[in-house]
Amino acid sequence: MKTHPTKPNPHMEDLANLIKGLLEQSAFFSDKQDEYEIVKSKLIYLWNEHLKGKVIILPEATIGSGLAKLEQKSPKINELIGRFYASANNN
């Protein structure tokens, strides 16, 4: 199948909409206990690496502030990440 580069491909738009719908439904955290514990353990790991002298670079926009919408979908995980950022900024 050929498409002209300047014409939108309706099949690609359908695929993009399908992926977007899937992402909105299930691809992100939801404050389940196992998800919370995994994020917590990874943040502890990063903090320990920092204490060993490793440089940890965090995105300026807080992790989860984009498509993940942690503030609305996972307030507990969002708070955990927020505390991590606050600690990192104080160090």
N, CA, C and O atoms as CSV, one atom per row, in Angstrom:
chain,resi,resn,atom,element,x,y,z
A,1,MET,N,N,0.846,-1.164,0.000
A,1,MET,CA,C,0.000,0.000,0.000
A,1,MET,C,C,0.889,1.224,0.000
A,1,MET,O,O,1.874,1.277,0.736
A,2,LYS,N,N,0.555,2.204,-0.814
A,2,LYS,CA,C,1.295,3.450,-0.877
A,2,LYS,C,C,0.434,4.569,-0.331
A,2,LYS,O,O,-0.784,4.588,-0.511
A,3,THR,N,N,1.076,5.482,0.324
A,3,THR,CA,C,0.381,6.684,0.754
A,3,THR,C,C,1.205,7.886,0.352
A,3,THR,O,O,2.431,7.818,0.268
A,4,HIS,N,N,0.545,8.944,0.114
A,4,HIS,CA,C,1.231,10.186,-0.233
A,4,HIS,C,C,1.636,10.852,1.074
A,4,HIS,O,O,0.822,10.924,1.995
A,5,PRO,N,N,2.864,11.340,1.185
A,5,PRO,CA,C,3.319,11.899,2.451
A,5,PRO,C,C,2.502,13.089,2.965
A,5,PRO,O,O,2.514,13.369,4.164
A,6,THR,N,N,1.807,13.777,2.092
A,6,THR,CA,C,1.060,14.950,2.559
A,6,THR,C,C,-0.386,14.623,2.913
A,6,THR,O,O,-1.092,15.454,3.484
A,7,LYS,N,N,-0.824,13.417,2.575
A,7,LYS,CA,C,-2.199,13.030,2.879
A,7,LYS,C,C,-2.232,12.207,4.166
A,7,LYS,O,O,-1.416,11.303,4.341
A,8,PRO,N,N,-3.156,12.508,5.054
A,8,PRO,CA,C,-3.256,11.691,6.265
A,8,PRO,C,C,-3.720,10.281,5.919
A,8,PRO,O,O,-4.562,10.094,5.041
A,9,ASN,N,N,-3.187,9.325,6.590
A,9,ASN,CA,C,-3.561,7.940,6.396
A,9,ASN,C,C,-4.616,7.585,7.445
A,9,ASN,O,O,-4.298,7.559,8.634
A,10,PRO,N,N,-5.859,7.312,7.044
A,10,PRO,CA,C,-6.912,7.034,8.025
A,10,PRO,C,C,-6.619,5.796,8.862
A,10,PRO,O,O,-7.057,5.708,10.009
A,11,HIS,N,N,-5.887,4.845,8.304
A,11,HIS,CA,C,-5.552,3.643,9.074
A,11,HIS,C,C,-4.610,3.984,10.234
A,11,HIS,O,O,-4.735,3.441,11.331
A,12,MET,N,N,-3.679,4.882,9.973
A,12,MET,CA,C,-2.758,5.296,11.031
A,12,MET,C,C,-3.497,6.099,12.101
A,12,MET,O,O,-3.207,5.970,13.290
A,13,GLU,N,N,-4.447,6.922,11.680
A,13,GLU,CA,C,-5.231,7.680,12.656
A,13,GLU,C,C,-6.041,6.738,13.531
A,13,GLU,O,O,-6.135,6.945,14.741
A,14,ASP,N,N,-6.630,5.701,12.930
A,14,ASP,CA,C,-7.379,4.713,13.699
A,14,ASP,C,C,-6.475,3.997,14.698
A,14,ASP,O,O,-6.849,3.782,15.851
A,15,LEU,N,N,-5.286,3.635,14.240
A,15,LEU,CA,C,-4.330,2.966,15.115
A,15,LEU,C,C,-3.913,3.883,16.259
A,15,LEU,O,O,-3.835,3.453,17.410
A,16,ALA,N,N,-3.650,5.130,15.946
A,16,ALA,CA,C,-3.262,6.097,16.980
A,16,ALA,C,C,-4.378,6.259,18.003
A,16,ALA,O,O,-4.108,6.318,19.203
A,17,ASN,N,N,-5.607,6.330,17.557
A,17,ASN,CA,C,-6.741,6.462,18.478
A,17,ASN,C,C,-6.908,5.217,19.336
A,17,ASN,O,O,-7.240,5.313,20.517
A,18,LEU,N,N,-6.679,4.045,18.744
A,18,LEU,CA,C,-6.758,2.803,19.500
A,18,LEU,C,C,-5.691,2.772,20.589
A,18,LEU,O,O,-5.983,2.446,21.740
A,19,ILE,N,N,-4.467,3.109,20.229
A,19,ILE,CA,C,-3.371,3.123,21.204
A,19,ILE,C,C,-3.659,4.136,22.306
A,19,ILE,O,O,-3.460,3.845,23.485
A,20,LYS,N,N,-4.121,5.306,21.933
A,20,LYS,CA,C,-4.445,6.330,22.930
A,20,LYS,C,C,-5.505,5.813,23.900
A,20,LYS,O,O,-5.397,6.014,25.110
A,21,GLY,N,N,-6.529,5.146,23.367
A,21,GLY,CA,C,-7.576,4.591,24.219
A,21,GLY,C,C,-7.045,3.541,25.170
A,21,GLY,O,O,-7.432,3.504,26.338
A,22,LEU,N,N,-6.167,2.692,24.683
A,22,LEU,CA,C,-5.573,1.667,25.540
A,22,LEU,C,C,-4.716,2.300,26.630
A,22,LEU,O,O,-4.746,1.871,27.783
A,23,LEU,N,N,-3.957,3.317,26.257
A,23,LEU,CA,C,-3.112,3.989,27.238
A,23,LEU,C,C,-3.964,4.637,28.318
A,23,LEU,O,O,-3.625,4.577,29.500
A,24,GLU,N,N,-5.052,5.245,27.922
A,24,GLU,CA,C,-5.903,5.910,28.897
A,24,GLU,C,C,-6.535,4.905,29.860
A,24,GLU,O,O,-6.814,5.237,31.012
A,25,GLN,N,N,-6.758,3.687,29.394
A,25,GLN,CA,C,-7.471,2.715,30.205
A,25,GLN,C,C,-6.580,1.962,31.189
A,25,GLN,O,O,-6.927,1.833,32.363
A,26,SER,N,N,-5.436,1.465,30.720
A,26,SER,CA,C,-4.756,0.498,31.579
A,26,SER,C,C,-3.240,0.581,31.619
A,26,SER,O,O,-2.614,-0.211,32.324
A,27,ALA,N,N,-2.641,1.480,30.911
A,27,ALA,CA,C,-1.183,1.458,30.821
A,27,ALA,C,C,-0.496,2.155,31.984
A,27,ALA,O,O,0.730,2.107,32.083
A,28,PHE,N,N,-1.235,2.790,32.849
A,28,PHE,CA,C,-0.625,3.594,33.889
A,28,PHE,C,C,-0.987,3.077,35.278
A,28,PHE,O,O,-1.867,2.231,35.436
A,29,PHE,N,N,-0.299,3.598,36.261
A,29,PHE,CA,C,-0.525,3.194,37.638
A,29,PHE,C,C,-1.924,3.560,38.122
A,29,PHE,O,O,-2.569,4.470,37.602
A,30,SER,N,N,-2.369,2.820,39.134
A,30,SER,CA,C,-3.700,3.065,39.686
A,30,SER,C,C,-3.726,2.943,41.207
A,30,SER,O,O,-4.787,2.714,41.787
A,31,ASP,N,N,-2.593,3.091,41.850
A,31,ASP,CA,C,-2.470,3.013,43.314
A,31,ASP,C,C,-2.735,1.626,43.890
A,31,ASP,O,O,-3.030,1.498,45.078
A,32,LYS,N,N,-2.635,0.599,43.073
A,32,LYS,CA,C,-2.710,-0.755,43.632
A,32,LYS,C,C,-1.498,-0.935,44.535
A,32,LYS,O,O,-0.446,-0.342,44.296
A,33,GLN,N,N,-1.643,-1.749,45.568
A,33,GLN,CA,C,-0.578,-1.907,46.558
A,33,GLN,C,C,0.726,-2.381,45.923
A,33,GLN,O,O,1.794,-1.874,46.264
A,34,ASP,N,N,0.657,-3.346,45.004
A,34,ASP,CA,C,1.896,-3.840,44.391
A,34,ASP,C,C,2.567,-2.764,43.543
A,34,ASP,O,O,3.795,-2.688,43.504
A,35,GLU,N,N,1.783,-1.937,42.869
A,35,GLU,CA,C,2.351,-0.841,42.086
A,35,GLU,C,C,3.035,0.172,42.996
A,35,GLU,O,O,4.133,0.645,42.702
A,36,TYR,N,N,2.380,0.497,44.096
A,36,TYR,CA,C,2.947,1.437,45.062
A,36,TYR,C,C,4.279,0.920,45.594
A,36,TYR,O,O,5.260,1.661,45.664
A,37,GLU,N,N,4.304,-0.355,45.966
A,37,GLU,CA,C,5.523,-0.947,46.526
A,37,GLU,C,C,6.658,-0.979,45.510
A,37,GLU,O,O,7.815,-0.760,45.868
A,38,ILE,N,N,6.341,-1.248,44.257
A,38,ILE,CA,C,7.381,-1.261,43.217
A,38,ILE,C,C,7.963,0.134,43.037
A,38,ILE,O,O,9.183,0.297,42.995
A,39,VAL,N,N,7.102,1.138,42.931
A,39,VAL,CA,C,7.594,2.512,42.772
A,39,VAL,C,C,8.424,2.907,43.985
A,39,VAL,O,O,9.493,3.501,43.844
A,40,LYS,N,N,7.939,2.581,45.165
A,40,LYS,CA,C,8.664,2.909,46.398
A,40,LYS,C,C,10.048,2.263,46.404
A,40,LYS,O,O,11.037,2.914,46.742
A,41,SER,N,N,10.119,0.998,46.035
A,41,SER,CA,C,11.420,0.306,46.046
A,41,SER,C,C,12.375,0.916,45.017
A,41,SER,O,O,13.576,1.007,45.272
A,42,LYS,N,N,11.864,1.327,43.879
A,42,LYS,CA,C,12.721,1.940,42.859
A,42,LYS,C,C,13.206,3.321,43.293
A,42,LYS,O,O,14.342,3.698,43.007
A,43,LEU,N,N,12.356,4.073,43.978
A,43,LEU,CA,C,12.775,5.385,44.479
A,43,LEU,C,C,13.812,5.232,45.595
A,43,LEU,O,O,14.755,6.018,45.680
A,44,ILE,N,N,13.637,4.231,46.441
A,44,ILE,CA,C,14.636,3.954,47.483
A,44,ILE,C,C,15.969,3.577,46.839
A,44,ILE,O,O,17.027,4.020,47.286
A,45,TYR,N,N,15.914,2.764,45.798
A,45,TYR,CA,C,17.130,2.390,45.074
A,45,TYR,C,C,17.828,3.638,44.530
A,45,TYR,O,O,19.037,3.796,44.697
A,46,LEU,N,N,17.065,4.525,43.879
A,46,LEU,CA,C,17.656,5.748,43.332
A,46,LEU,C,C,18.265,6.600,44.437
A,46,LEU,O,O,19.352,7.152,44.268
A,47,TRP,N,N,17.574,6.710,45.562
A,47,TRP,CA,C,18.073,7.523,46.670
A,47,TRP,C,C,19.382,6.942,47.209
A,47,TRP,O,O,20.326,7.679,47.493
A,48,ASN,N,N,19.429,5.621,47.345
A,48,ASN,CA,C,20.656,4.971,47.833
A,48,ASN,C,C,21.812,5.169,46.853
A,48,ASN,O,O,22.953,5.363,47.272
A,49,GLU,N,N,21.528,5.121,45.572
A,49,GLU,CA,C,22.561,5.389,44.573
A,49,GLU,C,C,23.062,6.829,44.709
A,49,GLU,O,O,24.261,7.083,44.595
A,50,HIS,N,N,22.159,7.757,44.947
A,50,HIS,CA,C,22.523,9.160,45.174
A,50,HIS,C,C,23.442,9.281,46.393
A,50,HIS,O,O,24.440,10.000,46.359
A,51,LEU,N,N,23.092,8.569,47.470
A,51,LEU,CA,C,23.898,8.631,48.695
A,51,LEU,C,C,25.297,8.047,48.476
A,51,LEU,O,O,26.241,8.412,49.177
A,52,LYS,N,N,25.427,7.145,47.512
A,52,LYS,CA,C,26.739,6.574,47.177
A,52,LYS,C,C,27.554,7.503,46.289
A,52,LYS,O,O,28.694,7.198,45.940
A,53,GLY,N,N,26.962,8.644,45.924
A,53,GLY,CA,C,27.684,9.602,45.106
A,53,GLY,C,C,27.313,9.605,43.634
A,53,GLY,O,O,27.870,10.379,42.856
A,54,LYS,N,N,26.389,8.759,43.247
A,54,LYS,CA,C,25.953,8.743,41.850
A,54,LYS,C,C,25.084,9.966,41.570
A,54,LYS,O,O,24.343,10.429,42.437
A,55,VAL,N,N,25.185,10.472,40.365
A,55,VAL,CA,C,24.365,11.614,39.950
A,55,VAL,C,C,23.065,11.073,39.360
A,55,VAL,O,O,23.075,10.278,38.421
A,56,ILE,N,N,21.961,11.515,39.924
A,56,ILE,CA,C,20.641,11.118,39.437
A,56,ILE,C,C,20.019,12.348,38.792
A,56,ILE,O,O,19.867,13.386,39.437
A,57,ILE,N,N,19.667,12.230,37.543
A,57,ILE,CA,C,19.056,13.352,36.829
A,57,ILE,C,C,17.568,13.077,36.686
A,57,ILE,O,O,17.158,12.077,36.096
A,58,LEU,N,N,16.778,13.972,37.232
A,58,LEU,CA,C,15.327,13.840,37.173
A,58,LEU,C,C,14.760,14.813,36.153
A,58,LEU,O,O,15.292,15.909,35.975
A,59,PRO,N,N,13.686,14.422,35.483
A,59,PRO,CA,C,13.053,15.373,34.575
A,59,PRO,C,C,12.481,16.554,35.357
A,59,PRO,O,O,11.979,16.396,36.471
A,60,GLU,N,N,12.565,17.725,34.760
A,60,GLU,CA,C,12.060,18.925,35.432
A,60,GLU,C,C,10.565,18.802,35.719
A,60,GLU,O,O,10.110,19.125,36.817
A,61,ALA,N,N,9.812,18.339,34.736
A,61,ALA,CA,C,8.394,18.060,34.968
A,61,ALA,C,C,8.342,16.768,35.771
A,61,ALA,O,O,8.890,15.752,35.344
A,62,THR,N,N,7.706,16.796,36.898
A,62,THR,CA,C,7.684,15.648,37.802
A,62,THR,C,C,7.248,14.375,37.071
A,62,THR,O,O,6.342,14.402,36.238
A,63,ILE,N,N,7.894,13.286,37.391
A,63,ILE,CA,C,7.518,11.991,36.827
A,63,ILE,C,C,6.029,11.773,37.091
A,63,ILE,O,O,5.562,11.913,38.221
A,64,GLY,N,N,5.299,11.432,36.046
A,64,GLY,CA,C,3.868,11.175,36.187
A,64,GLY,C,C,2.980,12.369,35.939
A,64,GLY,O,O,1.758,12.271,36.051
A,65,SER,N,N,3.587,13.513,35.599
A,65,SER,CA,C,2.779,14.715,35.394
A,65,SER,C,C,2.225,14.820,33.979
A,65,SER,O,O,1.406,15.696,33.703
A,66,GLY,N,N,2.655,13.950,33.086
A,66,GLY,CA,C,2.195,14.002,31.699
A,66,GLY,C,C,1.013,13.081,31.468
A,66,GLY,O,O,-0.006,13.178,32.152
A,67,LEU,N,N,1.157,12.183,30.494
A,67,LEU,CA,C,0.065,11.278,30.139
A,67,LEU,C,C,-0.400,10.396,31.291
A,67,LEU,O,O,-1.569,10.017,31.353
A,68,ALA,N,N,0.496,10.073,32.187
A,68,ALA,CA,C,0.141,9.189,33.299
A,68,ALA,C,C,-0.905,9.801,34.221
A,68,ALA,O,O,-1.682,9.079,34.846
A,69,LYS,N,N,-0.929,11.118,34.308
A,69,LYS,CA,C,-1.903,11.831,35.146
A,69,LYS,C,C,-1.965,11.251,36.560
A,69,LYS,O,O,-3.043,10.979,37.087
A,70,LEU,N,N,-0.787,11.067,37.162
A,70,LEU,CA,C,-0.731,10.458,38.487
A,70,LEU,C,C,-1.520,11.229,39.527
A,70,LEU,O,O,-2.092,10.635,40.441
A,71,GLU,N,N,-1.556,12.539,39.397
A,71,GLU,CA,C,-2.265,13.341,40.395
A,71,GLU,C,C,-3.727,12.914,40.503
A,71,GLU,O,O,-4.297,12.900,41.593
A,72,GLN,N,N,-4.329,12.566,39.365
A,72,GLN,CA,C,-5.729,12.140,39.385
A,72,GLN,C,C,-5.886,10.632,39.516
A,72,GLN,O,O,-6.758,10.164,40.248
A,73,LYS,N,N,-5.057,9.866,38.819
A,73,LYS,CA,C,-5.246,8.423,38.741
A,73,LYS,C,C,-4.562,7.643,39.852
A,73,LYS,O,O,-4.994,6.544,40.196
A,74,SER,N,N,-3.500,8.202,40.414
A,74,SER,CA,C,-2.730,7.495,41.440
A,74,SER,C,C,-2.203,8.484,42.470
A,74,SER,O,O,-0.997,8.721,42.538
A,75,PRO,N,N,-3.093,9.063,43.271
A,75,PRO,CA,C,-2.642,10.090,44.210
A,75,PRO,C,C,-1.601,9.611,45.214
A,75,PRO,O,O,-0.734,10.392,45.609
A,76,LYS,N,N,-1.661,8.359,45.635
A,76,LYS,CA,C,-0.671,7.849,46.597
A,76,LYS,C,C,0.718,7.781,45.955
A,76,LYS,O,O,1.708,8.202,46.554
A,77,ILE,N,N,0.780,7.250,44.741
A,77,ILE,CA,C,2.061,7.162,44.041
A,77,ILE,C,C,2.556,8.559,43.700
A,77,ILE,O,O,3.753,8.832,43.785
A,78,ASN,N,N,1.652,9.436,43.319
A,78,ASN,CA,C,2.013,10.812,43.018
A,78,ASN,C,C,2.619,11.494,44.249
A,78,ASN,O,O,3.611,12.214,44.136
A,79,GLU,N,N,2.027,11.269,45.410
A,79,GLU,CA,C,2.557,11.847,46.649
A,79,GLU,C,C,3.944,11.282,46.962
A,79,GLU,O,O,4.840,12.018,47.377
A,80,LEU,N,N,4.113,9.999,46.765
A,80,LEU,CA,C,5.406,9.352,46.993
A,80,LEU,C,C,6.482,9.980,46.090
A,80,LEU,O,O,7.576,10.299,46.556
A,81,ILE,N,N,6.175,10.149,44.835
A,81,ILE,CA,C,7.117,10.757,43.898
A,81,ILE,C,C,7.364,12.211,44.270
A,81,ILE,O,O,8.490,12.699,44.171
A,82,GLY,N,N,6.309,12.908,44.700
A,82,GLY,CA,C,6.466,14.298,45.123
A,82,GLY,C,C,7.407,14.431,46.312
A,82,GLY,O,O,8.225,15.350,46.353
A,83,ARG,N,N,7.302,13.524,47.279
A,83,ARG,CA,C,8.214,13.543,48.440
A,83,ARG,C,C,9.648,13.262,47.995
A,83,ARG,O,O,10.594,13.858,48.510
A,84,PHE,N,N,9.802,12.352,47.037
A,84,PHE,CA,C,11.129,12.047,46.508
A,84,PHE,C,C,11.739,13.289,45.868
A,84,PHE,O,O,12.900,13.617,46.113
A,85,TYR,N,N,10.953,13.970,45.052
A,85,TYR,CA,C,11.441,15.197,44.411
A,85,TYR,C,C,11.797,16.258,45.454
A,85,TYR,O,O,12.818,16.935,45.328
A,86,ALA,N,N,10.957,16.404,46.481
A,86,ALA,CA,C,11.229,17.398,47.512
A,86,ALA,C,C,12.547,17.077,48.221
A,86,ALA,O,O,13.354,17.973,48.470
A,87,SER,N,N,12.761,15.809,48.543
A,87,SER,CA,C,14.011,15.405,49.195
A,87,SER,C,C,15.209,15.648,48.274
A,87,SER,O,O,16.263,16.111,48.711
A,88,ALA,N,N,15.025,15.326,46.999
A,88,ALA,CA,C,16.123,15.506,46.047
A,88,ALA,C,C,16.471,16.992,45.891
A,88,ALA,O,O,17.642,17.347,45.760
A,89,ASN,N,N,15.471,17.837,45.907
A,89,ASN,CA,C,15.706,19.265,45.753
A,89,ASN,C,C,16.359,19.887,46.994
A,89,ASN,O,O,16.979,20.947,46.903
A,90,ASN,N,N,16.220,19.239,48.133
A,90,ASN,CA,C,16.825,19.730,49.367
A,90,ASN,C,C,18.235,19.213,49.555
A,90,ASN,O,O,18.903,19.580,50.522
A,91,ASN,N,N,18.690,18.385,48.668
A,91,ASN,CA,C,20.032,17.802,48.790
A,91,ASN,C,C,20.980,18.364,47.802
A,91,ASN,O,O,22.148,17.976,47.778
